[in-house]
Amino acid sequence: MLIDVLRQLRDLGNTVVVVEHDEEIMRAADYIIDIGPKAGRLGGEVIYQGSVNRLKKATDSYTVRYLTGEDKIEVPVRRKWNNFVEVKSAAQNNLKGIDVKFPLNVMTVVTGVSGSGKSSLVRDVFYRSLVRYYEGSGDTPGTHVNLSGDMALAKHIEFVDQNPIGKSSRSNAATYLKAFDEIRKLYADQQAAKQMGFGQSYFSFNMEGGRCEECKGDGTITVAMQFMSDITLTCESCHGKRFKQEVLDIEYRGKNINDILEMTINQAIEFFSEAKGSLEKKIVRRLQPLQDVGLGYIKLGQSSSTLSGGENQRVKLAYFLSNEKQEPTIFIFDEPTTGLHFHDIKTLLKAFDALIEKGHTIVIIEHNMDVIKCADHIIDMGPEGGDKGGFVVCTGTPEEVSEEPNSYTGRYLKEKLNLKN
């Protein structure tokens, strides 16, 4: 429907420019401009521009490679399941008193058109009920009769949203995953730091001592303007480097603490992997999950406020992947593919697999067909939105859902799975 509206705008004589990752919109375009080849410092080039009908194979463009079928997200072997948590008689918002089973230790995708009742079921009823079950408190769950099944087989439930990972302008991915703690230990362990009496706190921009007090470790000064937007200026004292000069004089293998914070995750992993010390190995181990979820292009010191919602969500996913002794947990993701390219989605699915291999459960609210086709179990809501929604249209594997004639999801799955009508 959206594609039809965009075409109507074009046909009225308008020019339509869309920033998009969705395959159907790409294929409907008259002209494509592809930027890459990768992200961050490895991007910024025009890799392809031209008609979608003239795509050539063997290019450096991930977009073109996926559109021509050279690269693709493979359909996995479906995991079997026996244990589940069942919601009984859910009637929140437009839900029609439905009973729904959520399998454990597999990847379940909840599908359906906008307004079909997905969020009411998953967030309002399922999630809030289990928060109360595991924690004894929380927001009031949506209307339902009860929860039954094998809840005791999991110990926690986490809703991994797209909200920022920290409220402070100094919060970043490296501090969130505790990697910066190990980096500060490394710098405090340098001979020059010991001679100056600089402990770990001197290499933190959250504490007094080594940070620049002019900007409080931000690297910038915000000037409040009465009738205009605030102006942000580079701190004149530290020139944006966040620390006092005597702290910046402490180097490890020719790099000071600011140089490290300016590195991307990929660069930092490469840099610290070259050394064989135990601290360096810890730093690499802490940073590795960020690379595993496709965030190797962001900088260590990059403020979380500059990350997109999808990037913040993947930082949280990386944090859970880094927890080695975590108890069985049910993870809920609400449209984690927002803003993600085919190649990013392929990486994300590997991260989901890693969580399931650790004994966790994944539940995803999603519209992206590449994720839906990789589900072990689908709960398809609908058939329409609003009052005409709130029913379970069908459940089962993607192959089973594709055979349901009343399911919009099923119709598109049949095509995606290359199944014959």
N, C-alpha and C positions, 0 to 999 in steps of 0.2 A: 504493500500500500504506500509506503514511504517513497519507494522508487517511482511509482506512478505520479506522485505529487511533484517530485523533483523533475520528472520529464515534462510535466505540464508547465512548470515554471520556465524550463528551457524553451518549450514550444511557443511560449508567449513572447519570446524575444529576449529573455533574460540570460545572464551568464551565471552558472552555478558552479561554485568551487567547494568541494567537500573534502575534509580531512577524515579519513576512514580506514578501518581495517577489515570491515565486513566483506566477505568474498562476493556476495550477490551484488552489492553496490559497486564493487570494483568491476565486475563483469558487465554491469549495466552502463558503465562510464563510456563517454565518447573518446576520452583522452586521459592518460595516466601519467603522473609525474611521480617517480619512485625515488625516495631519498635514502641514502645508506652509505656503504653496504651494511655496516653494523651500527651500533648505538654509541653515544658519547663521542670520545675523541676519534673513534674509528668510523664515524658517520660524517654527515655534512656534504656528501657529494650527490650529484644527480646520476643515478645508476641507469634509469630508463625513462624516456619520455616519448609518448606516441600513442597510437591506437591500441586498444585492448585486443583487436583482431590480428595484430601483427607481432605478437610476442614470439621471441626466438629462444630456443633452448640454449643451454651452456653459457648462461650469463652469471654475473656476480650478484644479481638481484634476488634476494629471498622471495620477494613478492612474485616476480616472474616465474621463479622455479616452482612455487606452489601452484600458481595459476596454470602452468603448462603440465603439471603432474610429475615433474622431475623429483620434487620433494613432496612428501605428504605425511599426514598424521595417520599412522596405521591403526586399524581396528584391533584391539588387544583380545587375548583370550579372556572370556568372562569368568570372574571369580564366583564360586558357589557360596551360598550362605544358608545357615540354619537358624542362627540367633537373631532376634529383632526386638524393637520397642514398638508397641502399638498404641496409637492414639485412638480413643473410642469416642464416637459421636461428637466430632469437632463441629461447632456451629458459630465460630467467630466471624464477624463481618458477613461475607456472602457464602460461607461454607455451609453446606446443606446436611449437617449432622453425619459427617462421613467418618468411617473407620479406615485408618491407614497404618500399614506396617512399614517401619524404617529398619532395613537390615543393618546388622553390625559387621564390622571388619571388611566392608567393601565400599565401593564408591556409588552412592545413590545420587541421581540427578532429578530434581523436581522441575518439570517443564510445564508449558502452557502459555497462551497468549497473555498480554498485559491485562491485569485486572481479573485473572482467572482464580485467584485465591492462594497463590504460592506462598507469599510472605505471611499471610494470615495463618496458614497451616504451619509453616516451618518456624517462623520467628515468634509469632504471638502465642501459639499453642505448644508445639513440640519443644522449642528451645526454652521458653520460660517455665514450662512444667518441669523439665529436667534440671534447670538451675535450682529450683526449689527442692527437687528430690536430692540432688547432690550437696547443696549448700544450706538447705533449711530456710532460705530466705530469698528475696528477689521480687521483681515486678510481678503483679498479678497475671497469671496465665489467661489466655483467651478462652472463651467458652468451650467446654468439653466435659464429658462425663468422668473419664479417668484415663490413666496411663497404665499399661500392663506390659508384660514381657520380661526381657533379660537385662533390665537397667543396671543390675548389680555387676554385670560383666565389664562395664565401663566405670570410670571413677570421676570423670570431669566432663564438662561440655564447654566449648569455646566458640563464640561467634566472632569470626575473623572479618571485621569490617574494614572500610576504607578510610576511617578517621586517622588523623595524624598520629604518629607514634609518640609524640611529646609536645607539650604546650610551650616549652621554652624555645627561643630562637637558636639556642646552642645544642638542642637535641639533634642527634644524627644516627644513622644506621650503625656506625662503629660502636657508639656508646650503648645502643639498644641491645646489641649482641655481646656486650662485655669485651669486645676486642680491644677497645681503647684502654681498658684497665691493664691489659697485658703490655700494650705499647708503652704506657706510662711507666710500668715496672722496668721495662727494657731501658728507657732513657735514664731513669733514676739509678740504674745499675752501671751507667757509664762512669769511668774514672773521673772525668771532669765534673760531673754532677756530684759525685761523692766529695770531691775537694771543695766544692762550693756549698755543700750542705743542702743540696736540692733533693728533697724526697719526692715521692710520686705526686703529691698534691701540687707541686710546682709546675707539673706538666698537664694540669687540668685547667680548662678555661671556665670551669664552674666554681673555682675556689680562689680566694685571695692568696697572693704569694708570687706566683710566676706569671699569672695572666696580666694583660694590659688593663690597668684600672680605669683608663680614660674611657674605654668602650666596654668594660666588664667582660672581656673575652669574646665579644661579638665580632670584632673586626670592622664594625660600622657604627656610625652615630646617626640616630634618627632625630631630625629637626622637625618639631611640631609646627605646622603652619595653620594659622587661625581659620582662614577661609579657603584654603587649598589642601590638596593631598600632602601628607607628610613627605619630607625629603630625606632620603638615606644617603649618607656620605661615607666614604672610606675614612676610617679613623686616622687622623694626622699623626698621632703618637706612635702607633705600631704599624701604620701603613697597611692595615688589613690583615696583619699576621697574628693577631690575637694575643701574643705573648711579649714579655719584656725582652730586651735585647740580650741580657745575660743568659736567659733561658734559651733563646734562639741560637746562642753560641755553642750550646751543647749539641754535638752531632753523633750520629750512629751511622757508620759506613758512608760518611759524607753528606748525610741528610739530617736537617734539624726537624723538630716536631711539626713545624708548619709545612715543611716539604712533604712529610708523610700524610698530613691531612689533605693536601692538595692532590695526592695520588688517587686514581680510581681503584676500585676493589680489585680489578684484574691486575693492575700495576703493583699494588701492595702485595698480593699473593705471590706474584713473580719475584718481587724484591725480597720478601722475607723467606721464601722457599730456597733462595740461594745460600742462606746460612743454615747451620745444622744444630743450633742451640735449642734447648728445651723451650725457652720463652718464644723464640721465633716459630717453633712448631705449634705452640698454643695459639699464637696470633693467626697463623694460616688456618688452623682448625676452626677458629671462631669466625673467620671471614668466608670460609669455603661455602657455607650454606647460602650466602648472598649471591655468590657466583652460580650456585646450583639452581636458584630460582630466576636467573636471568638478569640480575642487577649488577653485573660486573662493571658496568659503565658508569655508575654513580661514584662520586668522590667520597672518601672516608669522612671528611669534615663537612660534607654538604648538609645544610640545615634541613630538617624534616619538613619544614614549612614550604620548601621548594619542590618537594616530591609530590607526584600526582596521587590520587586516591588509590589507583591500582598499584603504584610503587609502594605506598605505605602498607597496603595489604600483603604484598610479597615480602616486605621486611618482616612483618609479623609471622608469616609462614616460615621464613628462614630461621627466625628465633625458635619456633617449635621444632624445626628439623635439627637444630643445634642441641636441644635438650636430650641428652643420652639416656637418662634414667627416668623418663617421663612415664606415668601410669597411663593405662588405656583411656583415651579421650575421644569424644565425639566432636569433630570439627565441622562447623557450618560456614559455608562461604556464599555470599550473595553476589552473583554475577562477577566472579573474579576475572573474567576475560575482558572486562571493560577497558578499552584502550590498548588491547594486546594484539599483536600481529600473529599470523600463523606460527611463525618460528618461536615466538614467546609462549604461545599456547602449548606447543610441543614440549617446551622446557617445563612449563607449569604442571603438565600432566605427569611428568617424571617425578616432580616433587610430591604430588599427591600419592603416587605409587610408593614412594619412599616412606611416607607417613603410614600407609596401610600395612606395609611390610613390618613396621615397628609395632603393629598391633592396634592401630587407631582406626577410627571410622570417619569417612568423609561424606557429608551431605551438601549438595550444591544446588542453589537456585540459578538456573542458567537458560539462555536462549541460543547460545552458540552451538551449532550443529556438530562441530568437531569434538566438543566436549561431550555432548549428548550421545554421540555414536560410540564413545569410549566408556560409557557407564556400565556398571555391572547390573544395575537395577534402575528403572525409570518409574517415577510417579508422575503421570501426566494429568494436569488439572484443566478444567474447562467445563464444557467445550468452548464457551465464549468468555467474555469479560463481564464484570459487574453482576447484575441479577441473573444473567444467563450462564454464569460460571459457578464455581464452588462445588462442583462434582469431581469425583475421580473418574476420568474418562477411561483410563486403562493403566495397568502396571505390568512390569516384566522387563525382560532384556530388550535392547534396541530392536532386535529382530522380531520379537513378539509384538512390540508396540507398532512397528511398521506395518503390521497386518491388520491394525484396527482402523476400519474405514471412517470412524467418527473423530479420529485424532488428527488435528492439523500437524502436530509433531510427527506422527506416524507417516504422513504423506511425504514430508521433506526427508525423513530418515530413510525411506525406501530408496529415494534418489541418491542420498549420501552413501548408503551401503551398497549401491549398485545392484539392488534386488529387482527382479523382474516383476512387473505388474501381474 
